Amino acid sequence: CDNGSGIGGSARKKLEMFQPFTQEDASTTRKFGGTGLGLPICKQICKMMDGDISIQSATGMGTTISVSLTLKCNPHGRIADHTIIPPREARKHNIAVVSSSPNMCKSVSNCLRRGMPEATICEAASLPQLHTLPRGYFSAVVCEYPDVQPSARIEHDIGSRVIFLTPVNYRGLFASNAAVCVCNPTSQEALIQTLCTILHISVPRSPNHSVPVPLPIAPPHTRANQRKDLEHNKQAVLVVEDNSVNQKVIVKQLHKLGVDAVVASNGYEALQLYKHSGPFSVILMDCQMPVMDGYQCTERIRQYEHRDSEVGAPSMTVPIVALTASTMPEERTKCFESGMTSFLSKPLKL
């Protein structure tokens, strides 16, 4: 449920939103990402469960999506056995939840309050807000990544154990055992068991629970890192992708292949890197990005190459591989017409 917090949609678009690859803003340079498959998939799931899904939306006012399902009640009167830290132990601990999303803060805090009755739970939109309290005031801080960037000193600076909630398991992207990483969305069981592990609290565990393995922390792939990559390898791969999670996944895949990567968040950044930091062996180009999309960026690169060849300057036609979640034939045609040389469908596999 968007719950009125998004961009909303017109009455005409509302009728089309359950069609695959349809979005309110269909331009390839739109600010908000996505493929337009979320609602169609939800509709199919609801239909398979003999349910229904409806939408209320107004441009600029947000969107509310309602799902109606007929479900059988649990005869035992409860969903599952959850680990609960006894109040006597829980009241010893202060736990902070840090996320720029109020809904995320509320959801995680509710899990903690159910699993740690009488513990003090605080919410903050950013890590600096916690600095007003004495160092070590919190036993643990639950941070949503990438709102809080990992670093080797983060636990030392705040004097607390840290749990990162990440959209994917970034095993291998981190470099020290400074914090625990838990995949988000998480469950109350996993979150409480993780806290028990890092705070050394002994409570009975459910038989099916696996203890999260502490994942190391590494600095993000910054522009400074990219410049070093270019200095060591003039034939690095340029990754043009606006989604931060996709960026890290692709960079990790390339590193596994022994290839250095440079990241641009939109077509404009990619053009600047192409002109001033190239050459690149390959450009992996997302198609739909803000500021300048992949089609426009590819056309500009081909124009630069053609201009260089006309004046007799050394010129190389760099392979540009399209990255898109759409597998429709017209999408492939559009990619090739813009000057791209190959096509890969997301999610990428090695």
C-alpha positions as CSV (number, residue, x, y, z in Angstrom):
1,C,0.0,0.0,0.0
2,D,1.4,3.4,-1.1
3,N,-0.8,5.0,1.6
4,G,-0.9,8.4,-0.2
5,S,2.8,9.0,-0.1
6,G,3.7,8.6,-3.8
7,I,3.2,10.7,-6.9
8,G,-0.2,9.4,-7.6
9,G,-1.8,8.8,-11.0
10,S,-4.5,10.2,-13.3
11,A,-7.8,8.5,-13.8
12,R,-6.8,7.4,-17.2
13,K,-3.5,5.9,-16.0
14,K,-5.3,4.2,-13.1
15,L,-7.0,1.9,-15.6
16,E,-3.7,1.0,-17.2
17,M,-1.6,0.4,-14.0
18,F,-2.4,-3.3,-13.9
19,Q,-0.9,-3.7,-17.4
20,P,2.7,-5.0,-17.5
21,F,5.4,-2.3,-18.0
22,T,3.0,0.6,-17.4
23,Q,3.9,3.5,-15.2
24,E,2.3,6.9,-14.4
25,D,5.5,8.6,-15.7
26,A,6.5,6.6,-18.8
27,S,9.5,8.8,-19.7
28,T,12.8,7.1,-19.6
29,T,14.3,9.9,-17.5
30,R,11.7,9.7,-14.7
31,K,12.9,10.3,-11.2
32,F,11.3,7.0,-9.8
33,G,12.6,3.7,-11.1
34,G,10.9,0.4,-11.5
35,T,9.7,-1.7,-14.5
36,G,6.0,-1.4,-14.1
37,L,5.6,-5.1,-13.2
38,G,4.7,-4.8,-9.4
39,L,1.0,-4.3,-9.7
40,P,0.5,-6.8,-12.5
41,I,2.3,-9.4,-10.5
42,C,0.2,-8.5,-7.3
43,K,-3.0,-8.8,-9.4
44,Q,-2.0,-12.3,-10.6
45,I,-1.2,-13.4,-7.1
46,C,-4.5,-12.1,-5.7
47,K,-6.3,-13.8,-8.5
48,M,-4.5,-17.1,-7.8
49,M,-5.7,-16.8,-4.1
50,D,-9.3,-16.0,-5.1
51,G,-8.8,-12.4,-3.9
52,D,-9.1,-8.9,-5.4
53,I,-6.9,-5.8,-5.6
54,S,-8.1,-2.2,-6.1
55,I,-6.5,1.2,-6.5
56,Q,-7.4,4.7,-5.5
57,S,-5.1,7.4,-6.9
58,A,-5.0,11.1,-7.8
59,T,-2.1,12.9,-9.4
60,G,0.1,14.7,-6.8
61,M,-2.0,13.2,-3.9
62,G,-0.5,9.7,-3.8
63,T,-2.0,6.2,-4.2
64,T,-3.7,3.7,-1.9
65,I,-3.8,0.1,-3.0
66,S,-6.1,-2.3,-1.2
67,V,-5.9,-6.1,-1.3
68,S,-8.8,-8.3,-0.2
69,L,-8.2,-12.0,0.6
70,T,-10.3,-14.7,2.3
71,L,-8.0,-16.6,4.5
72,K,-8.5,-19.5,7.0
73,C,-7.9,-18.8,10.6
74,N,-5.0,-20.6,12.4
75,P,-6.7,-23.1,14.7
76,H,-4.0,-22.7,17.2
77,G,-4.7,-19.0,17.6
78,R,-1.2,-17.9,16.8
79,I,1.0,-17.6,13.8
80,A,4.3,-18.9,15.2
81,D,6.4,-19.2,18.3
82,H,8.5,-16.1,18.5
83,T,11.6,-15.6,20.6
84,I,10.8,-13.1,23.4
85,I,13.5,-11.6,25.6
86,P,12.2,-11.7,29.2
87,P,11.2,-8.2,30.5
88,R,13.8,-8.5,33.3
89,E,16.6,-8.8,30.7
90,A,15.0,-6.5,28.1
91,R,14.7,-3.5,30.4
92,K,18.5,-3.4,30.6
93,H,18.8,-2.4,27.0
94,N,18.2,0.7,24.9
95,I,17.8,0.0,21.2
96,A,17.8,2.7,18.4
97,V,16.3,2.3,15.0
98,V,17.8,4.6,12.2
99,S,16.0,5.0,8.9
100,S,15.0,7.9,6.7
101,S,11.6,6.1,6.2
102,P,9.1,6.7,9.1
103,N,7.3,3.6,8.0
104,M,10.5,1.5,8.2
105,C,11.3,2.9,11.7
106,K,7.8,2.1,12.9
107,S,7.8,-1.4,11.5
108,V,11.2,-2.4,13.0
109,S,10.3,-0.7,16.3
110,N,7.1,-2.7,16.6
111,C,9.1,-5.9,16.0
112,L,11.5,-4.9,18.8
113,R,8.7,-3.9,21.2
114,R,7.0,-7.2,20.7
115,G,10.2,-9.2,21.1
116,M,11.8,-7.0,23.9
117,P,9.0,-5.9,26.2
118,E,10.1,-3.1,28.5
119,A,13.2,-2.3,26.5
120,T,13.6,1.4,25.5
121,I,13.2,1.7,21.8
122,C,14.1,5.0,20.1
123,E,13.7,6.1,16.5
124,A,15.9,8.5,14.5
125,A,15.9,9.6,10.8
126,S,19.7,9.8,10.8
127,L,22.7,8.6,12.8
128,P,23.9,12.1,13.9
129,Q,20.6,12.5,15.9
130,L,22.0,9.8,18.2
131,H,25.1,11.9,19.0
132,T,23.1,14.1,21.4
133,L,23.0,11.1,23.8
134,P,26.1,9.8,25.7
135,R,28.3,7.4,23.8
136,G,27.3,3.9,24.6
137,Y,23.8,4.8,25.7
138,F,22.4,2.3,23.2
139,S,23.2,-1.4,23.5
140,A,22.5,-1.8,19.8
141,V,21.6,0.4,16.8
142,V,19.5,-1.1,13.9
143,C,20.3,0.9,10.8
144,E,18.7,0.7,7.3
145,Y,21.3,0.5,4.5
146,P,22.1,2.7,2.5
147,D,20.7,5.5,4.8
148,V,23.7,4.7,7.0
149,Q,26.9,3.9,5.2
150,P,29.0,1.2,6.8
151,S,32.5,1.9,8.0
152,A,35.0,0.1,10.2
153,R,34.7,2.8,12.9
154,I,31.0,3.1,13.2
155,E,30.6,1.0,16.3
156,H,33.6,2.7,18.0
157,D,32.1,6.2,17.3
158,I,28.7,5.5,18.8
159,G,29.8,2.9,21.4
160,S,27.1,0.5,20.4
161,R,26.7,-2.8,18.4
162,V,25.3,-2.2,15.0
163,I,22.9,-4.2,12.8
164,F,22.5,-3.2,9.2
165,L,19.3,-4.0,7.4
166,T,20.2,-4.5,3.7
167,P,18.0,-5.2,0.7
168,V,20.3,-8.1,-0.4
169,N,22.9,-10.2,1.4
170,Y,26.2,-8.3,0.6
171,R,28.4,-11.2,1.6
172,G,31.9,-10.5,0.2
173,L,31.4,-6.8,-0.3
174,F,32.6,-6.0,3.3
175,A,36.1,-6.0,4.8
176,S,35.9,-6.3,8.6
177,N,33.7,-7.9,11.2
178,A,32.4,-4.6,12.6
179,A,28.7,-5.2,12.3
180,V,26.0,-7.7,11.6
181,C,24.1,-7.6,8.3
182,V,20.5,-8.9,8.2
183,C,18.5,-9.0,4.9
184,N,15.5,-6.7,4.8
185,P,12.6,-7.2,5.0
186,T,13.4,-9.1,8.1
187,S,11.2,-11.0,10.6
188,Q,10.7,-10.4,14.3
189,E,12.3,-13.8,15.0
190,A,15.4,-13.1,12.9
191,L,15.8,-9.6,14.4
192,I,15.4,-10.6,18.0
193,Q,17.7,-13.7,17.6
194,T,20.3,-11.4,16.0
195,L,20.1,-9.1,19.0
196,C,20.4,-12.1,21.3
197,T,23.6,-13.1,19.5
198,I,25.4,-9.8,19.5
199,L,24.3,-8.8,23.1
200,H,25.0,-12.3,24.5
201,I,21.5,-12.9,25.7
202,S,20.5,-16.5,26.3
203,V,17.0,-17.3,25.3
204,P,15.4,-20.4,23.8
205,R,15.6,-20.5,20.0
206,S,13.1,-21.8,17.6
207,P,14.4,-25.1,15.9
208,N,14.2,-23.6,12.4
209,H,16.1,-20.4,13.0
210,S,19.6,-20.0,11.7
211,V,21.9,-17.5,13.4
212,P,22.9,-14.6,11.2
213,V,26.6,-14.6,10.3
214,P,28.4,-11.3,10.9
215,L,29.2,-9.8,7.6
216,P,32.3,-7.6,7.2
217,I,32.0,-3.9,6.4
218,A,33.7,-2.1,3.5
219,P,33.7,1.5,2.3
220,P,31.3,2.2,-0.6
221,H,32.6,2.4,-4.1
222,T,33.4,6.1,-4.2
223,R,34.5,8.4,-7.0
224,A,38.0,8.3,-5.4
225,N,38.1,4.5,-5.6
226,Q,37.0,4.8,-9.3
227,R,39.8,7.2,-10.2
228,K,42.3,4.7,-8.7
229,D,40.7,1.9,-10.8
230,L,41.2,4.0,-13.9
231,E,44.8,4.7,-13.1
232,H,45.6,1.0,-12.7
233,N,43.4,-0.2,-15.6
234,K,42.7,2.0,-18.5
235,Q,40.2,-0.6,-19.9
236,A,37.8,-0.7,-16.9
237,V,34.1,-1.4,-17.5
238,L,31.8,1.6,-17.1
239,V,28.6,0.7,-15.2
240,V,25.8,3.2,-15.8
241,E,23.0,2.4,-13.4
242,D,20.9,4.7,-11.1
243,N,19.9,2.1,-8.5
244,S,22.5,1.8,-5.8
245,V,21.7,-1.8,-5.0
246,N,22.1,-2.8,-8.7
247,Q,25.4,-0.9,-8.8
248,K,26.9,-2.9,-6.0
249,V,25.7,-6.2,-7.3
250,I,27.0,-5.5,-10.8
251,V,30.4,-4.3,-9.5
252,K,30.7,-7.3,-7.3
253,Q,30.0,-9.6,-10.3
254,L,32.6,-7.9,-12.4
255,H,35.2,-8.1,-9.6
256,K,34.6,-11.9,-9.4
257,L,35.6,-11.9,-13.0
258,G,38.7,-9.9,-12.3
259,V,37.4,-6.8,-14.0
260,D,37.6,-3.3,-12.5
261,A,34.4,-1.2,-12.7
262,V,33.6,2.5,-12.7
263,V,30.1,3.6,-11.7
264,A,27.9,6.4,-13.1
265,S,24.4,7.1,-11.7
266,N,22.9,8.5,-14.9
267,G,23.6,9.2,-18.6
268,Y,25.1,12.7,-17.9
269,E,27.7,11.3,-15.4
270,A,28.5,8.6,-17.9
271,L,29.2,11.1,-20.6
272,Q,31.6,13.1,-18.4
273,L,33.5,9.9,-17.5
274,Y,33.6,8.8,-21.2
275,K,35.0,12.1,-22.3
276,H,37.5,12.7,-19.5
277,S,38.3,9.3,-17.9
278,G,38.1,6.8,-20.8
279,P,38.7,4.7,-22.7
280,F,36.5,1.8,-21.4
281,S,36.5,-1.7,-22.6
282,V,32.7,-2.0,-22.3
283,I,29.8,0.2,-21.1
284,L,27.0,-1.5,-19.3
285,M,24.1,0.9,-19.8
286,D,20.8,1.0,-17.9
287,C,18.0,2.3,-20.2
288,Q,15.8,4.2,-17.8
289,M,17.5,6.7,-15.6
290,P,16.9,10.3,-14.3
291,V,18.6,13.3,-15.9
292,M,19.7,11.5,-19.1
293,D,18.5,8.0,-20.0
294,G,20.6,5.3,-21.6
295,Y,19.3,5.8,-25.1
296,Q,20.2,9.5,-25.2
297,C,23.6,8.8,-23.6
298,T,24.4,6.1,-26.2
299,E,23.4,8.4,-29.1
300,R,25.7,11.1,-27.7
301,I,28.6,8.7,-27.3
302,R,28.2,7.5,-30.9
303,Q,28.1,11.1,-32.1
304,Y,31.4,11.7,-30.3
305,E,33.0,8.7,-31.9
306,H,31.7,9.7,-35.4
307,R,33.1,13.3,-34.9
308,D,36.5,11.9,-33.9
309,S,36.7,9.7,-36.9
310,E,35.8,12.6,-39.2
311,V,38.7,14.7,-38.0
312,G,41.1,11.8,-38.1
313,A,41.5,11.4,-34.4
314,P,42.0,7.9,-33.0
315,S,38.6,6.5,-32.5
316,M,37.3,3.2,-31.1
317,T,33.7,2.0,-31.1
318,V,33.1,1.0,-27.5
319,P,30.7,-1.9,-27.0
320,I,27.6,-0.6,-25.2
321,V,25.5,-3.3,-23.6
322,A,21.9,-2.5,-22.7
323,L,20.6,-3.4,-19.2
324,T,16.9,-3.6,-18.9
325,A,14.2,-5.7,-17.2
326,S,12.0,-5.6,-20.3
327,T,12.4,-8.4,-22.8
328,M,9.8,-7.1,-25.3
329,P,11.0,-7.1,-28.9
330,E,10.3,-3.4,-29.3
331,E,12.6,-2.7,-26.4
332,R,15.5,-4.6,-28.1
333,T,14.8,-2.6,-31.3
334,K,14.9,0.7,-29.5
335,C,18.2,-0.2,-27.8
336,F,19.8,-1.2,-31.2
337,E,18.4,1.9,-32.9
338,S,20.1,4.2,-30.3
339,G,23.5,2.6,-31.1
340,M,23.8,-0.1,-28.5
341,T,25.6,-3.3,-29.5
342,S,24.2,-5.9,-27.3
343,F,21.4,-6.6,-24.8
344,L,21.2,-8.2,-21.3
345,S,18.0,-8.7,-19.3
346,K,17.9,-8.0,-15.5
347,P,18.6,-9.6,-13.1
348,L,22.1,-10.3,-14.4
349,K,23.8,-13.7,-13.8
350,L,27.4,-14.5,-14.1
